[in-house]
Amino acid sequence: MSAHPRIRPGALTAAVCTALLGTVLASPVAHAADPSPQRHTLSGSRPGYATAGADAGAVPADQRLTARLYLGSRDPGGLAAFLRQVTDPHSPHYRHFLTPAAYQRRFALGPAEHRAVADWLTRSGLTVTRDTAHYVDVSGPERAVRQALGSPIHHYRTARGTVSAPSGDLSVPSSLGTEVVAVSGLSAPAAAHPQSHRTTTPLHPPHPRPSGTTVADGTGAVCSPSFGGTPATGLPTAYGATPTYAPCPYVPAQLRHAYGAGGAHATGKGTTIAIVDAYGSPTMPADADRYARATGDRPFRPGQYRQRVTPKDWNVGSACAPPASWAGEEALDVDMAHGLASDAHILYMGADSCLDADLMDAEATVIDHRLADSISNSWAEIIHSDPGHLTPDLVNAWNLLFEQAAAEGIGVYFAAGDCGDSSPGAAETGVNCDPKTTAAQADFPSGSPWVTSVGGTTLALDRHGNYAWETSMGDELSVLTDSTSAARASASRASGKAWGPLPGVFAFGGGGGPSDFPQPWYQRGRTPAGSHGTPARRTTPDVAMEGDGALPVLVGLTDGGTFQLVGFGGTSAATPAFAALQADAQQETGRPLGFANPLLYALGGSPVFRDVTDHPAAAGTGPLTVVRDYGPSPTAQAPSDDQQRYVLYALGRDYGLHAVPGYDDATGLGSPSPAYLRWMRRTGGIPR
């Protein structure tokens, strides 16, 4: 997937990236390959774009290549059995996790297996340049790569230019069939989007005001103190009614109240949340402290925030958005994690790029040393695209890393996406979609059976600041037009103006749907079964929380040298918020929760979740709409300025996904209610 620049359709950002890359090295003298004719094929290691029709010729035999070989488990069957026991809430071994050292002894490859891999590579003429617990980096001429991995490397023409790839699936000696699970670096890297978007206009935090009063944010824009609190009487009607101004961006105190966090027993005390993004902002954590003070919260204590960022090692190139473009994502993740778990330690792990190799290194650092109880990830990519880069073997390497986290009691949380069902139809107008998508699909790694996929909702608070309702995160967008015929039908002061188009254009929505993986045991009976001979699939999301860009959360960051409070939305907001809620839950139970999904599904349908639907009864029968006022243009005023200033959002209209009673592919099991943390405290997190 390629990286995209920031998208600002009136308020909406940006894409960032993540991808697959690796490295492989070689010896100057080619030796005989493994004499055994038996080979183990790495199924799917040839990317989809490597077709005969696109073949542009072989890579020269003496051209130097690099690759990364990802290593497997010494006992895949034993690992699968252990994971079922340690993650099933009804098992006597539930939460009897391993230390990192114990995991390495029981399930990782040992010194003998590493020597066998290295010997095979050097016999083939490659040079091993790095050997870690997770992979081996090598380099050498194409002829040596071909000899070792069983396939020539060719050039291929794609819509993104000419790139190289294996001309067939790669293979390894059958004796190493479990030792090597994937190879990267021989084909073009992919990139993933951050699952967030941002308002264009700087905003200021809302302050308590009498109900029904209009709130100006300091830029000339108007927002409402609660959902429906301020009618937009100066603007045209929409869907047969006068719209209201969107609520002011939410601050952590409002979210804590809505979801039951905060208080003496739900602050994340004694836990650590790791956040993995690319690169790192030079103004963190000062921005987070300034944001906390501005929103009435407590800044970090000394030592409560740590970061691992190495600018000298950053891999900056065309495949990834520039490091500065990650600053908003980092600020959003840190502000939400700290805001909903104020006593938790935060560890920011800044990967050296948005490529898979670097992101996997960042994740592995946390997991190998158990540096955190949970990992929040607000980025994603798609598997089915043109050209397609995310190969099944690399997906397997990611899943093995997540299995290690589950064995060690680390919960891994991923944003479900901001493009509805990620189909070509959604990508036609969706602002945070990958235009190369070829099918409706769940994002990855969100779709992995070993992570918790966090979707998005639209949260409404009443005039007292209490929870009113939630609907699915899905926005159709309309702007003011010069349609005089439509304007005559509306008695508004905006003479000659009307909203158009109506219905609006899909712009943004929570991700979800079936993944490429079989239905895991914990979803059986909870999510849709297969039909017409089609096997049941792992379906996302698992849970959901507030993330709508039409009703964003407030974030603080330094942009262009100036500290600003801005609105951000997306499943990037929901994911660190839920990871923080899990830190609160761990404090309540007094022990690590680990991989959350089996417990979450065991609690499905109970009062610990609010069942979110597209048409919440508490919202009434009319259409759910808001007008987001982005403030007057800083340029000379003209009649067309209102087209940029005012945007009408129709809510609860995700693309291809629908929130229905019970589990659904838009909001999963629903959103956590305050009863969720109370249940954790009462039961210790173990169903009776």
LINSULJO-V143837 format. One record per pair of residues at least 4 apart in sequence whose C-alpha atoms are under 8 Angstrom apart, sorted by the first residue. I is the first residue (numbers start at 1). GAP is how many residues later the second one is. Records with the same first field share a line. If there is no record, write none. Layout:
I: GAP + GAP
This chain:
1: 16 + 18 + 188 + 189 + 190 + 191 + 380 + 381 + 384 + 386 + 387 + 388 + 433 + 435
2: 15 + 188 + 189 + 190 + 317 + 318
3: 12 + 13 + 14 + 188 + 189 + 190 + 315 + 316 + 317 + 318
4: 10 + 11 + 12 + 13 + 189 + 317
5: 9 + 10 + 11 + 316
6: 6 + 7 + 8 + 9 + 319
7: 5 + 6 + 7 + 8 + 424 + 425
8: 4 + 5 + 6 + 190 + 191 + 192
9: 4 + 422
10: 189 + 190 + 620 + 634 + 635 + 637
11: 186 + 187 + 188 + 189 + 190 + 619
12: 185 + 186 + 187 + 188 + 419 + 537
13: 183 + 184 + 185 + 186 + 418 + 419
14: 179 + 180 + 182 + 183 + 184 + 418
15: 177 + 178 + 179 + 180 + 306 + 417
16: 175 + 176 + 177 + 178 + 304 + 305 + 309 + 310 + 338 + 363
17: 174 + 175 + 176 + 177 + 302 + 303 + 304 + 337 + 338 + 362 + 363 + 364
18: 172 + 173 + 174 + 175 + 302 + 335 + 336 + 337 + 338 + 341 + 361 + 362 + 363
19: 170 + 171 + 172 + 173 + 335 + 336 + 337 + 338 + 362 + 371
20: 164 + 165 + 168 + 169 + 170 + 171 + 335 + 336 + 337 + 369 + 370 + 374
21: 46 + 47 + 163 + 164 + 166 + 167 + 168 + 169 + 334 + 335 + 336
22: 44 + 45 + 46 + 47 + 115 + 161 + 162 + 163 + 164 + 335
23: 42 + 43 + 44 + 45 + 114 + 115 + 116 + 161 + 162
24: 41 + 42 + 43 + 44 + 45 + 102 + 103 + 104 + 105 + 112 + 113 + 114 + 115 + 116 + 161
25: 40 + 41 + 42 + 101 + 102 + 103 + 104 + 112 + 113 + 114 + 115
26: 96 + 99 + 100 + 101 + 102 + 112 + 113 + 114 + 115 + 118
27: 95 + 98 + 99 + 100 + 112 + 113
28: 97 + 98 + 112
29: 96
30: 93 + 94 + 95 + 96 + 114
31: 91 + 92 + 93 + 94
32: 91 + 92 + 93
33: 87 + 90 + 91 + 114 + 115
34: 86 + 89 + 90 + 114 + 139
36: 137
37: 136
38: 135 + 136
39: 132 + 133 + 134 + 135 + 138
40: 131 + 132 + 133 + 134 + 136 + 137
41: 128 + 129 + 130 + 131
42: 127 + 128 + 129 + 130 + 139 + 140 + 351
43: 126 + 127 + 349 + 350
44: 125 + 347 + 348 + 349
45: 121 + 123 + 124 + 125 + 137 + 138 + 346 + 347 + 348 + 349
46: 4 + 119 + 120 + 121 + 122 + 123 + 124 + 345
47: 118 + 119 + 140 + 341 + 342 + 343 + 344
48: 338 + 339 + 340 + 341
49: 5 + 107 + 109 + 337 + 338 + 339 + 340
50: 4 + 5 + 106 + 115 + 116 + 117
51: 4 + 105 + 116
54: 102 + 103 + 104
55: 99 + 100 + 101 + 102
56: 98 + 99 + 100 + 101 + 106
57: 97 + 98 + 99
58: 94 + 95 + 96 + 97
59: 4 + 83 + 93 + 94 + 95 + 96 + 105
60: 82
61: 80 + 81 + 82
62: 79 + 80 + 81
63: 78 + 79
64: 75 + 76 + 77 + 78
65: 74 + 75 + 76 + 77 + 80 + 121
66: 71 + 72 + 73 + 74 + 119 + 120
67: 70 + 71 + 72 + 116 + 117 + 118 + 119
68: 67 + 68 + 69 + 70 + 115 + 116 + 117
69: 66 + 67 + 68 + 111 + 112 + 113 + 114 + 115
70: 64 + 65 + 66 + 110 + 111 + 112 + 113 + 327
71: 38 + 62 + 63 + 64 + 65 + 107 + 108 + 109 + 110 + 111 + 326
72: 36 + 37 + 62 + 106 + 107 + 108 + 109 + 325 + 328
73: 34 + 35 + 36 + 105 + 106 + 327
74: 32 + 33 + 34 + 35 + 36 + 104 + 105
75: 4 + 31 + 32 + 33
76: 4 + 31
77: 4
78: 4 + 29
79: 4 + 28
80: 4
81: 4
82: 4 + 325
83: 4 + 320 + 323 + 324
84: 4
85: 6 + 7 + 8 + 9
86: 5 + 7 + 8 + 9 + 10 + 11 + 321
87: 4 + 7 + 8 + 319 + 507 + 508 + 509 + 511
88: 6 + 510 + 511
89: 5 + 509 + 510 + 513 + 597 + 598
90: 4 + 597
95: 314 + 497 + 498 + 499
97: 310 + 311 + 312
98: 4 + 5 + 309 + 310 + 311
99: 4 + 271 + 309
100: 4 + 267 + 268 + 269 + 270 + 308
101: 4
102: 4
103: 4 + 5 + 301 + 304 + 305
104: 4 + 5 + 6
105: 5
108: 25
109: 4 + 5 + 24 + 70
110: 4
111: 4
112: 4
113: 4 + 66
114: 4 + 17
115: 4
116: 4 + 60
117: 4 + 59 + 62
118: 4 + 10
119: 4
120: 4 + 28
121: 4 + 5 + 6 + 7 + 27
122: 4 + 5 + 6
124: 20 + 21 + 23 + 24
125: 15 + 19 + 20
126: 12 + 13 + 14 + 15 + 18 + 19
127: 11 + 12 + 13
128: 8 + 9 + 10 + 11
129: 7 + 8 + 9 + 10
130: 6 + 7 + 8
131: 4 + 5 + 6
132: 4
140: 4 + 5
141: 4
142: 4 + 10 + 11
143: 4 + 9
144: 4
145: 4 + 5 + 6 + 7
146: 4 + 5 + 6 + 7
147: 4
148: 24
149: 21 + 22 + 23
150: 20 + 21 + 22
151: 15 + 16 + 17 + 18 + 19 + 20
152: 14 + 15 + 16
153: 11 + 12 + 13 + 14 + 33
154: 10 + 11 + 12 + 13
155: 7 + 8 + 9 + 10
156: 6 + 7 + 8 + 9
157: 4 + 5 + 6
158: 4 + 5 + 229
159: 227 + 228
160: 227
163: 24 + 25
164: 22 + 23 + 24
165: 21 + 22 + 23
166: 4 + 20 + 21
172: 4 + 5 + 8
173: 4
176: 4
177: 4
181: 212 + 213 + 215 + 216
182: 211 + 212 + 214 + 215
183: 210 + 211
184: 210
185: 4
187: 202
188: 201
189: 130 + 166 + 200
190: 129 + 165 + 166 + 191 + 198 + 199 + 200
191: 128 + 129 + 163 + 164 + 165 + 190
192: 162 + 187 + 188 + 189 + 190
193: 186 + 187 + 188 + 239 + 240 + 241
194: 135 + 184 + 185 + 186 + 378
195: 183 + 184 + 185 + 220 + 221 + 222 + 223 + 237 + 375 + 376 + 377
196: 133 + 182 + 222 + 236 + 372 + 373 + 374 + 375 + 376 + 377
197: 235 + 352 + 371 + 372 + 373
198: 351 + 368 + 369 + 370 + 371
199: 350 + 367 + 368 + 369 + 431
200: 366 + 430
201: 18 + 365 + 429 + 430
202: 17 + 362 + 363 + 364 + 365
203: 14 + 15 + 16 + 351 + 361 + 362 + 363 + 364
204: 13 + 14 + 361 + 362
205: 12 + 43 + 44 + 46 + 89 + 90 + 349 + 360
206: 9 + 11 + 19 + 42 + 43
208: 17
209: 4 + 16
211: 14 + 18 + 252 + 253
212: 12 + 13 + 17 + 18 + 251
213: 11 + 12 + 16 + 17
214: 8 + 9 + 10 + 11 + 16
215: 7 + 8 + 9 + 10 + 33
216: 4 + 5 + 6 + 7
217: 4 + 5 + 6
219: 412 + 413
220: 411 + 412
221: 408 + 409 + 410 + 411
222: 23 + 407 + 408 + 409
223: 7 + 22 + 23 + 24 + 25 + 405 + 406
224: 4 + 5 + 6 + 20 + 21 + 22 + 23 + 24
225: 4 + 5 + 22 + 23 + 238
226: 4 + 21 + 22 + 234 + 235 + 236 + 237 + 239
227: 17 + 19 + 20 + 233 + 234 + 235 + 236
228: 16 + 17 + 18 + 19 + 398
229: 15 + 16 + 18 + 234
230: 14 + 15
231: 11 + 12 + 13 + 14
232: 10 + 11 + 12 + 13 + 395
233: 9 + 10 + 11 + 259
234: 258 + 259 + 260
235: 7 + 8 + 257 + 258 + 259
236: 6 + 251 + 254 + 255 + 256 + 257 + 258 + 261 + 262 + 263
237: 4 + 5 + 6 + 253 + 254 + 255 + 261 + 262
238: 4 + 5 + 261
239: 263 + 384
243: 382 + 383 + 384
244: 381 + 382 + 383
245: 381 + 382 + 383 + 384
246: 304 + 305 + 380 + 381 + 382 + 383
247: 304
248: 303 + 304
249: 302 + 303 + 304 + 305 + 318
250: 4 + 5 + 301 + 302 + 303 + 304
251: 4 + 44 + 302 + 303
252: 4 + 43 + 84 + 87 + 88
253: 4 + 44 + 86 + 87
254: 4 + 211
255: 4 + 6 + 85
256: 4 + 5 + 6 + 84
257: 4 + 5 + 209 + 210
258: 203 + 208 + 209 + 415 + 416
259: 413 + 414 + 415
260: 413 + 414 + 415 + 416 + 417
261: 5 + 6 + 79 + 80 + 320 + 323 + 413 + 416
262: 4 + 5 + 78 + 79 + 80
263: 4
265: 319 + 322 + 323
266: 75 + 318 + 319 + 321 + 322 + 411
267: 73 + 74 + 75 + 76 + 77 + 316 + 317 + 320
268: 73 + 74 + 75 + 76 + 312 + 313 + 314 + 315 + 316 + 317 + 318 + 319
269: 72 + 73 + 74 + 75 + 76 + 314 + 315 + 318
270: 73 + 74 + 75 + 317
271: 73 + 74 + 101 + 102 + 312 + 315 + 316
272: 72 + 73 + 74 + 75 + 99 + 100 + 101 + 102 + 311
273: 64 + 71 + 72 + 73 + 74 + 99 + 100 + 101 + 102 + 103 + 306 + 307 + 310
274: 72 + 73 + 74 + 75 + 92 + 97 + 98 + 99 + 100 + 101 + 102
275: 58 + 59 + 71 + 72 + 73 + 74 + 100 + 101 + 102 + 301
276: 72 + 73 + 74 + 75 + 83 + 86 + 87 + 99 + 100 + 101 + 102
277: 49 + 52 + 53 + 71 + 72 + 73 + 74 + 77 + 82 + 100 + 101 + 102
278: 45 + 48 + 71 + 72 + 73 + 74 + 75 + 76 + 81
279: 30 + 31 + 32 + 35 + 44 + 47 + 71 + 72 + 73 + 74
280: 29 + 31 + 43 + 46 + 47 + 50 + 70
281: 42 + 43 + 45 + 46 + 49
283: 4 + 274 + 275
284: 4 + 47
285: 4 + 20
286: 4
287: 4 + 44 + 269 + 270 + 271 + 276
288: 4 + 11 + 12 + 43 + 46 + 47 + 268 + 269
289: 4 + 9 + 10 + 11
290: 4 + 9 + 266
291: 4 + 44 + 264 + 265 + 266 + 274
292: 4 + 5 + 6 + 7 + 43 + 47
293: 4 + 5 + 6
297: 42
298: 44
300: 4 + 5
301: 4
304: 40 + 41 + 42
305: 40 + 41 + 42 + 43
306: 39 + 40 + 41 + 42
307: 40 + 41 + 42 + 43
308: 39 + 40 + 41 + 42
309: 40 + 41 + 42 + 43
310: 4 + 40 + 42
311: 41
313: 39
314: 37 + 38 + 39
315: 37 + 38
316: 4 + 6 + 7 + 37
317: 4 + 5
319: 36
320: 33 + 34 + 35
321: 4 + 5 + 33
322: 4
323: 4
325: 4
326: 4
327: 4 + 230
328: 4 + 229
329: 4 + 49 + 243
330: 4
331: 4 + 224 + 225 + 226
332: 4 + 223 + 224 + 236 + 240 + 241
333: 4 + 43 + 45 + 239 + 240 + 243
334: 4 + 12 + 14 + 242
335: 4 + 220 + 221
336: 4 + 237 + 240 + 241 + 244
337: 4 + 5 + 9 + 239 + 240 + 242 + 243
338: 4 + 5 + 6 + 8 + 242
340: 237 + 240 + 241
341: 239 + 240 + 242 + 243
344: 236 + 239
347: 25
349: 13
350: 12
351: 7 + 8 + 10 + 11
352: 6 + 7
353: 5 + 6
354: 4 + 5
355: 4
356: 4
357: 4
358: 4
359: 4
360: 4 + 38
361: 4
362: 4
363: 4
364: 4 + 37
365: 4 + 6
366: 4 + 5 + 6
367: 4 + 5 + 37 + 38 + 41 + 43
370: 38 + 40
372: 38
373: 36 + 37 + 38 + 210 + 219 + 221
374: 36 + 37 + 38 + 39 + 205 + 209 + 220
375: 35 + 36 + 37 + 38 + 204
376: 36 + 37 + 38 + 199 + 200 + 203
377: 35 + 36 + 37 + 38 + 195 + 198 + 199
378: 36 + 37 + 193 + 194 + 195 + 197 + 198
379: 35 + 36 + 38 + 193
380: 34 + 35 + 36 + 37 + 63 + 64 + 65 + 66
381: 62 + 63 + 64
382: 8 + 52 + 55 + 59 + 60 + 61 + 62
383: 5 + 6 + 7 + 8 + 58 + 60 + 61
384: 4 + 6 + 53 + 54 + 55 + 57
385: 4 + 51 + 52 + 53 + 54
386: 50 + 51 + 52
387: 49
390: 4 + 5
391: 4
392: 4
393: 4
394: 4
395: 4
396: 4
397: 4
398: 4 + 47
399: 4 + 49 + 51
400: 4
401: 4
402: 4 + 10 + 48 + 49
403: 4 + 47
404: 4
405: 4 + 5 + 6 + 7 + 189 + 190
406: 4 + 5 + 44 + 188 + 189
408: 186
409: 183 + 184 + 185 + 186
410: 182 + 183 + 184 + 185
411: 40 + 41 + 182 + 183 + 184 + 185
412: 38 + 39 + 40 + 183
413: 33 + 38 + 39 + 40 + 41 + 162 + 163 + 166
414: 31 + 32 + 37 + 38 + 39 + 40 + 161
415: 31 + 38 + 39 + 40 + 156 + 157 + 159 + 160
416: 26 + 27 + 30 + 31 + 37 + 38 + 39 + 40 + 94 + 95 + 96 + 124 + 125 + 155
417: 26 + 38 + 92 + 93 + 94 + 95 + 153 + 154
418: 14 + 15 + 90 + 91 + 92 + 93 + 152 + 153
419: 7 + 8 + 11 + 12 + 13 + 14 + 89 + 90 + 91 + 92 + 236
420: 6 + 54 + 88 + 89 + 90 + 91 + 92 + 234 + 235 + 236 + 237 + 246
421: 5 + 19 + 20 + 21 + 90 + 91 + 92 + 234 + 235 + 236
422: 4 + 5 + 11 + 12 + 15 + 17 + 18 + 19 + 20 + 21 + 89
423: 4 + 14 + 15 + 16 + 17 + 18
424: 4 + 11 + 12 + 13 + 14 + 15 + 16
425: 4
426: 4 + 7 + 80 + 229 + 230
427: 4 + 6 + 7 + 8 + 10
428: 7
429: 76 + 77 + 78
430: 76 + 77 + 78
431: 76 + 77
432: 76
440: 73
441: 71 + 72 + 73 + 74
442: 4 + 5 + 69 + 70 + 71 + 72 + 73 + 74 + 97 + 98
443: 4 + 68 + 69 + 72
444: 4
445: 6
446: 5 + 6 + 7 + 8 + 94 + 95
447: 4 + 6 + 67 + 68 + 69 + 70 + 91 + 92 + 93 + 94
448: 67 + 69 + 90
449: 68 + 71 + 89
450: 145
451: 144 + 146
452: 89 + 90 + 91 + 143 + 144 + 145
453: 87 + 88 + 89 + 90
454: 87 + 88 + 89 + 90 + 91 + 117 + 120 + 121 + 124
455: 55 + 56 + 57 + 85 + 86 + 87 + 88 + 89 + 90 + 116 + 119 + 120 + 211 + 212 + 213
456: 16 + 17 + 53 + 54 + 55 + 88 + 89 + 90 + 91 + 92 + 114 + 115 + 118 + 210 + 211
457: 13 + 14 + 15 + 16 + 53 + 87 + 88 + 89 + 90 + 91 + 210
458: 12 + 13 + 14 + 15 + 87 + 88 + 89 + 90 + 93 + 193 + 194
459: 8 + 9 + 10 + 11 + 12 + 86 + 87 + 89 + 92
460: 7 + 8 + 9 + 10
461: 4 + 5 + 6 + 7 + 8
462: 4 + 5 + 6
468: 150 + 151
469: 147 + 149 + 150
470: 142 + 143 + 146
471: 141 + 142 + 143 + 144 + 145 + 180 + 181 + 188
472: 38 + 140 + 141 + 142 + 179 + 180 + 181 + 182 + 186 + 187 + 194 + 195
473: 35 + 36 + 37 + 74 + 75 + 178 + 179 + 180 + 181 + 193
474: 32 + 33 + 34 + 35 + 36 + 74 + 177 + 178 + 179 + 180 + 181
475: 31 + 32 + 33 + 34 + 75 + 174 + 175 + 176 + 177 + 178 + 179
476: 27 + 28 + 29 + 30 + 31 + 32 + 173 + 174 + 175 + 177
477: 27 + 28 + 29 + 30 + 170 + 171 + 172 + 173
478: 21 + 22 + 23 + 24 + 25 + 26 + 27 + 169 + 170 + 171
479: 20 + 21 + 22 + 164 + 165 + 167 + 168 + 169
480: 17 + 18 + 19 + 20 + 162 + 163 + 166 + 167
481: 16 + 17 + 18 + 19 + 162
482: 5 + 14 + 15 + 16
483: 4 + 13 + 14 + 15
484: 4 + 12 + 13 + 14
485: 4
486: 4 + 11 + 12
487: 4 + 5 + 8 + 9 + 10 + 11
488: 8
490: 8
494: 4
499: 149
500: 4
501: 4
504: 145 + 146
506: 147 + 148 + 149
508: 41 + 146
509: 39 + 61 + 144 + 145 + 146
510: 60 + 61 + 144 + 156 + 157
511: 29 + 30 + 155
512: 27 + 28 + 29 + 145 + 153 + 154
513: 26 + 27 + 28 + 144 + 152 + 153
514: 23 + 24 + 25 + 26 + 151
515: 22 + 23 + 24 + 25
516: 21 + 22
517: 20 + 21
518: 17 + 18 + 19 + 20
519: 4 + 5 + 16 + 17 + 18 + 19 + 20
520: 4 + 17 + 18
522: 75 + 76 + 79 + 80
523: 4 + 15 + 75 + 78
524: 5
525: 4
526: 75 + 78 + 137
527: 12 + 136 + 137
528: 8
529: 6 + 7 + 8
530: 4 + 5 + 6 + 7
531: 4 + 5
539: 126
540: 125 + 126 + 128
541: 124 + 125 + 126 + 127
542: 55 + 125 + 126 + 127 + 128
543: 124 + 125 + 126 + 127 + 128 + 129
544: 30 + 123 + 124 + 125 + 126 + 127 + 128
545: 29 + 30 + 32 + 33 + 126 + 127
546: 27 + 28
547: 4 + 5 + 6 + 22 + 23 + 24 + 25 + 26 + 27
548: 4 + 21 + 22 + 23
549: 18 + 19 + 20 + 21
550: 19 + 76 + 78 + 99
551: 18
552: 15 + 16 + 17
553: 14 + 15 + 16 + 20
554: 11 + 12 + 13 + 14
555: 10 + 11 + 12 + 13
556: 7 + 8 + 9 + 10
557: 6 + 7 + 8 + 9
558: 4 + 5 + 6
559: 4 + 5
568: 5
569: 4
570: 4
571: 4
572: 4
573: 4
574: 4
575: 4
576: 4
577: 4
578: 4
579: 4
580: 4
581: 4
582: 4 + 11
583: 4
584: 4 + 93
585: 4 + 92 + 95 + 96
586: 4 + 5 + 6 + 7
587: 4
588: 89 + 92 + 93 + 96
589: 91 + 92 + 94 + 95 + 96
590: 94
593: 92
596: 4
597: 4
598: 4
599: 4
600: 4
601: 68
602: 85
603: 5
604: 5 + 65
605: 4 + 6 + 57 + 64
607: 66 + 68 + 69
608: 64 + 65 + 66 + 67 + 68 + 71
609: 60 + 61 + 62 + 63 + 64 + 66 + 67
610: 60 + 61 + 62 + 63
611: 50 + 51 + 52 + 58 + 59 + 60
612: 4 + 47 + 48 + 49 + 55 + 58 + 59
613: 45 + 46 + 47 + 48
614: 38 + 39 + 44 + 45 + 46
615: 4 + 6 + 37
616: 4
617: 4
619: 5
623: 27 + 28
624: 26 + 27 + 28
625: 23 + 24 + 25 + 26
626: 22 + 23 + 24 + 25
627: 19 + 20 + 21 + 22
628: 18 + 19 + 20 + 21
629: 16 + 17 + 18
630: 14 + 15 + 16
631: 14 + 15
632: 5 + 9 + 10 + 13
633: 4 + 8 + 11 + 12
637: 4
640: 4
641: 4
642: 4
643: 4
653: 5
654: 4 + 12
657: 8 + 9
658: 6 + 7 + 8
659: 5 + 6 + 7 + 8
660: 4
662: 7
663: 4 + 5 + 6 + 7
664: 4 + 5
667: 4
672: 4
674: 4
675: 4
676: 4
677: 4
678: 4
679: 4 + 5 + 6
680: 4 + 5 + 6
681: 4
683: 4 + 5
